[in-house]
Amino acid sequence: MGDLKPIKVKANVEEVLMEKYDEGGGEPLSPMARMFHEPDSNIYIITMIGFKTQINPQDGSQPLLYSCYLGPLSWFSSRGLKWVPTTVDLDNHVIVPKFEPNNIHTPDKIVEDYVSNLSKSTIKMSIPMWDLHLLNLKTSYAESTAVLRIHHSLGDGTSLISLFLASTRKVSDPQTLPTLPMMKKANSSTKSSGVIKLWLVLSLFWNTFVDVLKFLATVFMFLKDTETPLKGRGLGNGATTCRRFVHRMVSLDDVKLVKNAMINTELLKQACLAISIGNTELADMMKKKSLARWGNHIGYLLFPFNIALRDDPLDYLRDAKATMDRKKASLEASYSYFMAKYFLKFCGLKMATFPSQTTLWFSNVPGPQEEVSYYGHPVAYVAPSCYGQLNGLMIHVVSYANKMSIILSVDESIIPDLHQLCDDLEESLNLIKNAATVKEGLIL
């Protein structure tokens, strides 16, 4: 593979940032960033990146691997809940653990335990709150694994994966950025009558009104999920001291087989719009009015799950699709972001811990449509997750080439056998795929 050209980053990236810190000795964290420093929501993003080759820390190209993570806020510490310029010492942030060859009998379990142990610790606020761990162990999915841990106050998942994708290139064309899935535009020739348009507008206002009321009722604990074995510890009991992470790779073609019922197209469209900042230079990401801005820009949707046994697996999808179609005709996510951003100072703890009233979190981010390399290292998979939250279960879904990663973050005291849960999720996908195949009269 030929040498890669360095990513073009404007020289004024640091200048754009430093302009804000010359006066007053630092800049206070935004309300959303402060939310992630609350005692019950001190959240870290932890991302496992599998590579198809071994990582050699002594390789001359290896500094490029490190330098990518010196992103927009990584040279600032959050001491005193203010961003303060500081000096980055890579020795404090890049860790290459040594493993005894005689003890490497189950490398998958070793990597899983290593990542789980990271959830027991935090990063000092006096230094940039990120670190990178390079594990040269061959696992089921990769020859080596890089584990990036970063505090959520530095940015959301979309910002981070966009920074990552901006540093990757197609394996088939080392000079080209990866292609992201984009939704097709609606047919402009289709015209709706005035009555239909009026009905759609009224539905949007009504659905938003109802959803915002339910959201506020959940924030202030008038509404909460039914108590089940999956529920987390709850407010005031402290975040989990240890979480375990596991991921499973499934075929994206299987998902596409039932995509009309499974894929949330509107969220995918919005995620694709946000993630297109992978082609945006870092200085532009820091501009306040940029559509591809860096930071925490998070909205919530409250999605009801009903526990029931159905004879037809597709019934689950029909119910989920009907609910999501209604959610798409609502501005709930926008209003939840607005309330978190502007009302946090009035009811900070409530807003910061509202998701603890729900049984689980779910997040999905689209990845590149083809295989990519990261500074000459072909990527096998990308598996992001979180720890520090109160929920007993969090599910992430990330697409990559023709595969889809399902990543679980669980509280072991609530879900002791997360591998069984992964098996159940995979089996559920197979049941749905088979039911959809029979319905369409296809032959597997």
N, C-alpha and C positions, 0 to 999 in steps of 0.2 A: 504494500500500500504506500502510495507516494506521500511526500510531506504535505501537511496541511498548511494553508495560509492562516496566519493569525486572524482572529476575529477582530473586525474593525470596531473599536470602541473610541468614541470621541475623547479627546484629551480633557475636555471640560467636564467629564463625569464627576471627578472629585471636586472641581470648582463649583458645579451646580450644588453639590451637597454642602461644601464648606461655607458657601455664602450664608447658609441658614444657621451656622454655628459660630460665626465670628462675633456675634453680639449676644451677651447674656450668659456666656459660659455653658452652652448646650441648649438643646431644644427638648421640651417635654414630649413624652411619648403621646401618640394619638390616643383617643378614647378606646379604639379597638385594640391597640397594642397594650394599653394598660389592663384591659379586660383579661388578657392572657397572662397577667402577673398576679391575678387574684388567687388567694390561697386554694380555692376549690376549682380553679381552672388554670393552673400553671402548666400550660400545654407546650409540648415539644413535638415537632415533626421529625419523624425518623424514616429515612428512605434507603431501601436496599437496592443497589444497582448491580446486577449480575453481568459479568463480562465473559466472553468466549475465549479469552486468553488470560494468562497469569499477569499480575501487576508487579512490575519490578520497580521498587522505590528508588533504586540507584540509577535507573534509566535516565538518560539526559532529557528525555521528553516528559519525565514525570512532573517536573515543576509546573507544566501546563495543566496537569490534572489538578494540582492544588490551587493554582491561581484562578481557575474558573470560579471557585467558591468565594473569592474575595469580591463579592457582589456589592450592590449599592449600599447596604448598611452593615456589612460584615467587618468593617474597620471601625465601627462605633460600639462602645459598650453602653449598657443601660443602667449605669450606676445612678442611684437616686431617682430612678424612673425618668431619666433624661438621657438623650443620645449625646454622648461625649466622645470626641475624636480620641483615638488611641492608636498604639502601634501594634501591629499583628506579628506575633512570634509563632511561626508555623510549628515549632516544637511543642507548643501548647495546644495545637489544634489537629495535627495529623498524627495518628497513632497506627503503628504497624505491629500488632501482637505476634509473639512467637508461639508456635505450637509444637509440642513434642511429637515427633513422627510416630513413636511407639503408642501414643495415646489416641491417634486419629483413626478410630474404627468406624465411627458414625459421623462423618463431617457435617451432614445436614443438621444433626442434633447439636453439634458444637457451635455452628453458626447461629442456630436458633437460640441456644442458651446465652451466647455472647450478646446478641441483640437484646434479649430479655433482661440481662444484667444491666444494660445501659439505662433501662427504665427505672432502675433503683437510684440513679444518681441525677444530679443537676449540674449545670455549668455556672461558674461564678459570674455574677453580674458586672464584675470589674474588668472583664475581658469580653471581646466579641463572642456572642453566645452561639457558637457553632463548633463542631469538630467533625473530623473525617477519619474513619477507621477502615484500613485496608486489610482484608482477610484473604490470604492466598490459600484457600482450601477448595478443592473440587467438590461440588455438590451435584445434586440431581439435575439442576438447571443451568449451572455455570461453572467455569473453571476457577473463577475468583469472584469475590464480592466486595464492593465498597459500600460502607454504611455511613450516610450523612445524617448527623443529628443537628437540628437547628431550632432555636426557640421560636415559637409561633409569632411572637411580637415583631420579628424581623420581616415577616411576610407570610402570605397565605400560600396554599399549595399551588395555585395557578401561577403565582409570581415565580415560585421556585422551580417548577417544572418548565416554565418558559425560559428561565435563565439556563437551565440544563439543556433544553432543546436548541437554544441559540448557540450552544457550544458543540453540537453534534453535526455530523454530515452523513449523507447517504453512503451506505457501504458500496452500492453500485456506482456512485459518482462522488468521490471524496471532496469535491469542491462545491457541492450543492447542499443547501439546507433541506431538512426533511419536509415531506408533504404532510399536512394535517387534514383530517377529514372535515369538509365543509358542507353545510346543508345546501341543497338546491333551492334557488329562489322560486317563490310561488309564481305561477303563470300570470303575467300581468294582464293577459287578455280576459281573464275571468273577472266578471263584474257582478257584484252583489247588489241587490235592490236596496233602496233606502230603508225599507222595513227591516231587512236582515241586518244591515249595518247598525241601525238603532238598537235592535235586540242584542247584538254583540256588545255594544257599548254599555247598555244597561246591565247585561250579565257580568261584564267586567267590574263595574262599580259594586254590584251586589255581592259577587263572590269575594271581592277584596274586603268589603265591609265585614262580612261574616268571618273570613279568615283572620283578619286583624283582631277582631273581638276574641276569637279562640286563642290567638297567639298571646294576647294580653292576659287572658284568663290563665293560660299556662305559665306565663312569667310570674304571676302573683299567686300561683299555686291553688287557684280555684279549680283547675282541671289538671289531672295527672293520669298517667297510664295505670292500667290494672296491675296490681302486684302479682308478679310472676317470678319464677326462678331466674329469669334473665335480667330482672331489674338491678340497677346498680346500687351503690351504698346509700345514695341520697344526700341531700344538702346537709352540710355541717359535720359529716362523718369523715371528711378528708378524702383526697384522691387515693387511688390505688397505689400501694407502695411498689408493686411489681406487676408488670403486664407481660404477656407472651404474644409473639407475633408469628404468624404462619401465612404462607400464600400458596395458591394453587393456580396452575396454568391450564386454561381450557381453550378450545378452538373457537375463534371468533366467527367462523362459518356456522357453527352450531347456534350461536346467538343470533346471527343474521337470519337464520331459518325462521325465527319467530320474532323478528325485529319490530314488526308493526305493533306488537303488543308489549315488547320488552324494553325497547330503547326509548328513553325520554328525549324526544327530538328537540324540544325547545331548550332544555337544559344543555343538551349537547351543542346546540347552536350557540348559546350564550358562552359556554365554556370554550368553544372554538374561537369565538370572537376575542375573548380575553387572552387565550393562549397564543393567539397570533402575535403577541408581543415577543415571541421567540425571534421574530424578524425585526424587532425594534431595538435601536441602540439604547444603552443603559442611561445615557443622559436624558433621552426623551422619556424614558420610563419614570423619571423623577419629577417631571413637570406636573404641576398640580392639576391642570385641566386635560392631561393626556388621557385618551381612552384606554391606552395600554399602560396605565400607571402601576408603579410598584406599591406594595403594601398589603394591608388586610382589608379586603372588600368582600365581605361575607354576608350572604342572606340565608335565612332559614325557611324551609317548608316543613310544616307539620303534616306527616303522611300517616294516616291511620292503617294499622294492620289488624286484620281479624283472624283469630285462631279458629280454624275449622278444618274438617276433613272432607274433601270433595272427591266425588267419583271421577270427574274429568279434570285432569291437571290444568287444562286450558281455562277453567273457570277462575283460577287464581289470577291469571293474566287478564281476563276480561274485567274482573273487578278492579285490578290495579290500573289498567288502562283507563277505565271510566273515571277513576279518582284523579289520575294524572291529567287527563283531558280537562277536567274541571279546574285543577290547580294551574294549568297553563292559561286559563281564562281568569287569572287573578294576579294582583300585584303584591301578593303576600311576601315574596322574597325581597322585593325592593323596600317595602315598608319595614320589614324586620331589620334590614341593614340600616335604614334611616334611623330607626329607634335606637339601635345599638350605638350608632355613631353620635347622635345628638342628645340622647336622653341618658347616656351612661352616667354622667356626673350626678344625676338626680336619683337614680336607682341602680348604681353600679353593680353591687353584688347580685341583685336580682337578675339583671341582664346577663351578667357573666356566668351565672350558674343555671340559667333557665333550661338548657338542654338536659340537665340532670333529672328533670321530670319525665323525660322520655326513656323508652326502653333501650333504644340503640340509635347510633348515628350511621348515616349512609352518605358516601361521597363518590362521585365518578368524574374522571378527567380523561378526555381523549388523548391518545398518544400518536406518534407518527405512523403513517400507513405502510412504511417499509422499514427494513432493518437499518439501523444507524450505527455509526462508530463514534467513539468519544475520545478525541485526540489519539486516533490510531487504535483504540481498544474497541472491538466490535461488542455491542451491547446485546445481552441475551434477554434481559427483562428489566423492568423498573417496577418497584413495589413500595409505594409510600404508605405510611401509617402515622398514628399519633399516640402519645401517652400523656398522662396527667389529668385526663378527664374523669368524671365520676361514673360515666356509663360502664356497664359491664361488658358491652360489645360495641365495636365500631367496625364497619365494613367499608373498604375502599375497592373500587373497580377501575382499572386502567387498561386501555387497549394498547397493543404494540404489535405492529405488522399484522400477522394473521392469528395472533394470540390475544387472550384477555387474561389479566391477572386479577384474581380475587384475593384480597389481603384482609386478614382478620387481626384485630387488636382486642384482646380479651383480658378480663380480670380472672386470674386462675381460681380465685376463691369462689367465683360464680360459675365459670365454665371450665371444669378441670380437664376435659378432653377436647381441646380445640381441633385436633386432627379429625375426630369423628364428626365435628360440625362441618369441617371442610368437605369430608366425604358426603355428608348429607346434602350440602349445597350442590356438589357436582352431580349427585344422583338426581336431585330435583331438576337440574338442567337437562339431564338425559331423559327424564320422564316427560318434560315439557316438549323437548325436541321430538321424541317419538310420537307423542300425541299430535303435534303439529304436522308431522310427516304423514301420519295415517289420514289426517283430515284433508290434506292436500293431495292425497293419492300418490305420494312419492314412494320410491323404493330406496331404502338405506343402502 
